[in-house]
Amino acid sequence: MTTSQTTMDFLLDQLSSLGQVSAKKMFGEYCLYLAGKPVALVCDDQLFLKPTSTGRGFISQVIEGSPYPGAKPHLLVTADLWEDRDWLSQLIQVTANELPQPKPKKKNA
């Protein structure tokens, strides 16, 4: 199963107040970025947030899940929580704040 474009359009709209939100399609699924930092995966129309201590504290009922077989556990943000635009934006922001900057890609010779 793959994530629908409708799901991604909805999430990107909900997070539009953050400004630098983007998504990149990979193998029918998506990686969600905030200011260039990968913060979540959207797989099978489900939002899997990178686990951080701040993110765990922000979510009242933490549910863990793997976005794909063999993946490390992520924080599963159920679709009913996506409706609260401000809450979802804050969750993505506090998660991004705790994650390190991505390593620069090496240039090919």
MARSEDO-890111 format. One record per residue: residue number from 1; residue in one letter; x negated, y negated, z negated of N, C-alpha, C in turn. Coordinates in steps of 0.2 Angstrom, whole numbers. Atoms other than C-alpha are relative to their C-alpha. Layout:
NODE   resi   resn     n.u     n.v     n.w    ca.u    ca.v    ca.w     c.u     c.v     c.w
NODE    NUM      A       X       Y       Z       X       Y       Z       X       Y       Z
...
//
This chain:
NODE   resi   resn     n.u     n.v     n.w    ca.u    ca.v    ca.w     c.u     c.v     c.w
NODE      1      M      -4       6       0       0       0       0      -4      -6       0
NODE      2      T       4       6       0      -6     -18       3       4      -5      -3
NODE      3      T      -3       6       3      -2     -35      -4       4      -4       6
NODE      4      S      -3       4      -5      11     -45       6      -2      -7       0
NODE      5      Q       2       7      -1       7     -62      13       5      -4      -5
NODE      6      T      -5       4       5      23     -68       3      -2       0      -7
NODE      7      T       2       0       7      16     -63     -13      -6      -5      -1
NODE      8      M       5       4       1       0     -72     -10       2      -8       1
NODE      9      D      -2       7      -1       9     -88      -3       3      -2      -7
NODE     10      F      -3       2       7      19     -88     -20      -5      -1      -5
NODE     11      L       5       1       5       4     -86     -31      -4      -6       2
NODE     12      L       4       6      -2      -6     -99     -21       4      -7      -2
NODE     13      D      -4       6       2       9    -111     -23       1      -1      -7
NODE     14      Q      -1       1       7      11    -108     -41      -7      -3      -3
NODE     15      L       7       3       3      -8    -112     -44      -2      -6       4
NODE     16      S       2       6      -4      -8    -127     -32      -3      -6      -4
NODE     17      S       2       6       5     -10    -139     -47      -8       0      -2
NODE     18      L       7      -1       2     -28    -132     -50      -4      -3       6
NODE     19      G       3       3      -5     -33    -139     -33      -5       4       4
NODE     20      Q       4      -4      -4     -47    -128     -28       1       8       0
NODE     21      V      -2      -7       0     -38    -111     -27       0       2       7
NODE     22      S       0      -3      -7     -41    -100     -12       1       8      -1
NODE     23      A       0      -7       0     -39     -82      -8      -3       3       7
NODE     24      K       4      -3      -6     -49     -71       4       3       8       0
NODE     25      K      -3      -7      -2     -41     -55      12      -6       5       0
NODE     26      M       5      -5       0     -51     -39       9       3       7       0
NODE     27      F      -3      -7       0     -45     -22      15       7       0      -2
NODE     28      G      -7       0       2     -27     -27      14       2      -3      -6
NODE     29      E      -1       3       6     -29     -34      -3      -3      -7       0
NODE     30      Y       3       7       0     -35     -51      -9      -4      -1      -7
NODE     31      C       4       2       5     -48     -59     -20       2      -7      -1
NODE     32      L      -2       7       2     -42     -75     -29      -6      -4      -3
NODE     33      Y       6       4       3     -55     -89     -32       3      -7      -2
NODE     34      L      -1       7       3     -55    -105     -42      -7      -3       0
NODE     35      A       6       4      -1     -68    -117     -37      -6       4       2
NODE     36      G       5      -5      -3     -78    -103     -28      -1       6      -5
NODE     37      K       1      -6       4     -77     -91     -43       5       5       1
NODE     38      P      -6      -5       0     -68     -75     -41       3       1      -7
NODE     39      V      -3      -1       7     -56     -74     -55       5       6       0
NODE     40      A      -5      -5       0     -43     -61     -50       0       4       7
NODE     41      L      -1      -4      -6     -39     -47     -38       8       0       1
NODE     42      V      -7      -2      -1     -21     -45     -30       0       6       4
NODE     43      C      -1      -7      -3     -18     -27     -26       7       3      -1
NODE     44      D      -7      -3       1      -2     -19     -22       5      -5      -3
NODE     45      D      -4       5       2       7     -35     -25       0      -1      -8
NODE     46      Q       1       1       7       0     -35     -43      -6      -5      -1
NODE     47      L       5       4       1     -11     -48     -51      -5       3      -6
NODE     48      F       5      -3       5     -27     -41     -60      -5      -5      -1
NODE     49      L       5       5       2     -37     -54     -69      -6       3      -3
NODE     50      K       6      -3       3     -55     -52     -73       0      -1      -8
NODE     51      P      -1       0       8     -56     -48     -92      -5      -5      -3
NODE     52      T       4       4       4     -62     -62    -103       3      -1      -7
NODE     53      S      -3       1       7     -60     -65    -122       5      -5       0
NODE     54      T      -5       5       0     -51     -81    -119       6       2       4
NODE     55      G      -5      -3      -4     -40     -73    -106       4       5      -4
NODE     56      R      -3      -5       4     -36     -59    -118       4      -4      -6
NODE     57      G      -4       4       6     -31     -72    -132       5      -4       3
NODE     58      F      -5       4      -3     -21     -82    -120       7       4       2
NODE     59      I      -5      -4      -2     -10     -67    -115       3       3      -6
NODE     60      S      -3      -3       6       3     -62    -129       0       8       0
NODE     61      Q       0      -7      -1       4     -44    -123      -5       2       5
NODE     62      V       5      -2      -5     -12     -38    -115       2       7       3
NODE     63      I      -1      -6      -4      -9     -24    -102      -7       0       4
NODE     64      E       6      -1      -4     -25     -17     -94       2       5       6
NODE     65      G      -1      -4      -5     -25      -9     -77      -6       0       5
NODE     66      S       6       0      -5     -37      -5     -62       3      -2       6
NODE     67      P      -3       2      -6     -34     -14     -46      -1       6       5
NODE     68      Y       2      -5      -5     -41       1     -36      -3       6      -4
NODE     69      P       3      -6       4     -47      19     -41      -8      -2      -1
NODE     70      G       7       1       1     -64      18     -49      -2      -7      -2
NODE     71      A       1       7       2     -63      -1     -53       0       0      -8
NODE     72      K       0       2       8     -67      -8     -71       7      -2      -1
NODE     73      P      -7       3       2     -51     -12     -81       0      -7       1
NODE     74      H      -1       7       0     -44     -29     -78       7      -1      -4
NODE     75      L      -6       2       4     -30     -39     -87       6       0       5
NODE     76      L      -6       0      -4     -13     -35     -78       4      -5      -2
NODE     77      V      -4       5       2      -3     -50     -77       7       1       4
NODE     78      T      -6      -3      -3      15     -44     -73       4      -6       3
NODE     79      A      -3       5      -4      25     -53     -60       5      -4      -4
NODE     80      D      -5       4       4      38     -59     -73      -3      -6      -3
NODE     81      L       4       5       3      24     -70     -80      -2      -5       5
NODE     82      W       3       4      -5      20     -78     -63       5      -6       1
NODE     83      E      -5       5      -1      36     -89     -64      -2      -6      -4
NODE     84      D       2       5       4      29    -100     -77      -7      -3       3
NODE     85      R       5       3      -4      18    -111     -66      -6      -3      -5
NODE     86      D       5       3       4       9    -121     -80      -4       6      -4
NODE     87      W       4      -6       4       5    -105     -91      -4       4       5
NODE     88      L       4      -4      -4      -1     -96     -76      -7      -4       2
NODE     89      S       5       5      -2     -12    -111     -70      -5       0      -6
NODE     90      Q       4       0       6     -19    -112     -88      -4       6      -1
NODE     91      L       3      -6       1     -23     -94     -89      -6       1       5
NODE     92      I       6      -1      -5     -33     -94     -72      -5      -5      -2
NODE     93      Q       5       5       2     -42    -110     -78      -4       2      -6
NODE     94      V       4      -2       6     -47    -103     -95      -5       6       2
NODE     95      T       4      -6      -3     -53     -87     -86      -6      -2       4
NODE     96      A       5       2      -5     -63     -96     -73      -5      -4      -5
NODE     97      N       5       3       4     -71    -107     -87      -5       5      -3
NODE     98      E       4      -4       3     -78     -92     -95      -4       5       4
NODE     99      L       3      -4      -5     -84     -83     -80      -7      -4       3
NODE    100      P       6       3      -3    -102     -86     -73       1      -2       7
NODE    101      Q       0       2      -7    -105     -95     -57      -2       6       4
NODE    102      P       3      -5      -5    -107     -83     -42      -7      -1       2
NODE    103      K       7       1      -2    -124     -79     -37       0      -2       7
NODE    104      P       0       3      -7    -129     -88     -21      -2       6       4
NODE    105      K       2      -5      -5    -130     -77      -6      -6      -1       3
NODE    106      K       6       0      -3    -146     -73       2       1      -1       8
NODE    107      K       0       1      -7    -149     -80      19      -4       5       4
NODE    108      N       3      -5      -4    -153     -68      33      -6      -4       4
NODE    109      A       6       3      -4    -170     -71      42       1      -1       7
//
